[in-house]
């Protein structure tokens, strides 16, 4: 008997999951600020959006669950008054353009785009739930140190 593929088709082996206050609001923010595209979503038994995932560069990049979903007790960094213990690093085509778009969409600027010693141009941003994001573009003509 052939072994069944252990993962869903077109889904990476690792997908970060974030707790958010408002799944619909987070979907709108990530699409406007970061250019992510909505993927699958599910409502709970009273019809509220409880889970969604987002795609970027034709890959599922993140999934979000509302605080309290599936009986969980996790809170967003914004509601727990603690810094996010995880930072997400995402490559993009133009970090300066993404920075401008994200700032206009309401992202908190932790650091503007700057050239780093590892030859990426990087900006650090916080989303409305307090999650930390780094976006990077390879600096043309430079190889890693």
Secondary structure, DSSP 8 states (H G I E B T S, - for coil): -----SS-TT--S--EEEEES-HHHHHHHHHHHH--EEEEEEE-TTS-EEEEEEEETTEEEEEEEETTGGG-----HHHHTS--S-EEEEE-S-HHHHHHHHHHTT-EEEEEEEE-TTSEEEEEEE-TT--EEEEEEE-TT----
